[in-house]
């Protein structure tokens, strides 16, 4: 169930939650044939219309924060989505949302944030952290071109500070790294590889010290950590080889 509150002033967001996102019950349906997932080239209006539909059905999702920011120059300026300036220049949208889903006696909860960067009223980059059933991550990532890396990093810094628990799952490092390579950003792809290395090393550290005296629950937990590390190794290898191939291609130019 998607729940977007009626239009009220949100003190944390500093703007009026747009009517396109607000509804007392279910959000307005999208036109036939329109994908609910945000995509490169979407306008601001299309993005705001899609956000209530951008997750798998089932969880209850509430809008916690919405910011529309003019990022053409610093300091960034907040905009009302209805402001004509929102369709000009470079504009960033940050959407923070809460998810809850009850199954029997257990309840899954999570908070995540998404950012979108638009130029001339068209999405040019985004990191959309959506929700699947049981509030598990449903990510989609399209990194910015090299010309907008500075703005992207400021957006990432804001989202990381505001939602510190919204970490990138280890398995997502490979597709993120490949997407960065496609944008000719090998240094940032390398950072994804290094993050994956750290996550594998941490899993390995937590499996050390296994002994015959471990109780069955401890042995099962260690086995699960070991299996998780083993599942990440092929992803790590694929990203490593993709980086090496990109480096060789760059040296051959």
Rosetta blueprint (number, residue, H / E / L):
1 X L
2 X E
3 X E
4 X L
5 X L
6 X L
7 X L
8 X L
9 X E
10 X E
11 X L
12 X L
13 X L
14 X L
15 X E
16 X E
17 X L
18 X L
19 X H
20 X H
21 X H
22 X L
23 X L
24 X L
25 X L
26 X L
27 X L
28 X L
29 X L
30 X L
31 X L
32 X L
33 X L
34 X L
35 X L
36 X L
37 X L
38 X L
39 X L
40 X L
41 X L
42 X L
43 X L
44 X H
45 X H
46 X H
47 X H
48 X H
49 X H
50 X H
51 X H
52 X L
53 X L
54 X L
55 X L
56 X L
57 X L
58 X L
59 X L
60 X E
61 X E
62 X E
63 X E
64 X E
65 X E
66 X E
67 X E
68 X E
69 X E
70 X E
71 X L
72 X L
73 X L
74 X L
75 X L
76 X L
77 X E
78 X E
79 X L
80 X L
81 X L
82 X L
83 X L
84 X H
85 X H
86 X H
87 X H
88 X L
89 X L
90 X E
91 X E
92 X E
93 X E
94 X E
95 X E
96 X E
97 X E
98 X E
99 X E
100 X E
101 X E
102 X E
103 X E
104 X L
105 X L
106 X E
107 X E
108 X E
109 X E
110 X E
111 X E
112 X E
113 X E
114 X E
115 X E
116 X E
117 X E
118 X E
119 X E
120 X L
121 X L
122 X L
123 X E
124 X E
125 X E
126 X E
127 X E
128 X E
129 X E
130 X E
131 X E
132 X L
133 X H
134 X H
135 X H
136 X L
137 X E
138 X E
139 X E
140 X E
141 X E
142 X E
143 X L
144 X L
145 X L
146 X H
147 X H
148 X H
149 X H
150 X H
151 X H
152 X H
153 X H
154 X H
155 X H
156 X H
157 X H
158 X H
159 X H
160 X H
161 X H
162 X H
163 X L
164 X L
165 X L
166 X L
167 X L
168 X L
169 X L
170 X L
171 X L
172 X H
173 X H
174 X H
175 X H
176 X H
177 X H
178 X H
179 X H
180 X H
181 X H
182 X H
183 X L
184 X L
185 X L
186 X H
187 X H
188 X H
189 X H
190 X H
191 X H
192 X H
193 X H
194 X H
195 X H
196 X H
197 X H
198 X H
199 X H
200 X H
201 X H
202 X H
203 X H
204 X H
205 X H
206 X H
207 X H
208 X L
209 X L
210 X L
211 X L
212 X L
213 X L
214 X L
215 X L
216 X H
217 X H
218 X H
219 X H
220 X H
221 X H
222 X H
223 X H
224 X H
225 X H
226 X H
227 X H
228 X H
229 X H
230 X H
231 X H
232 X H
233 X H
234 X H
235 X H
236 X H
237 X H
238 X H
239 X H
240 X H
241 X H
242 X H
243 X H
244 X H
245 X H
246 X H
247 X H
248 X H
249 X H
250 X H
251 X H
252 X L
253 X L
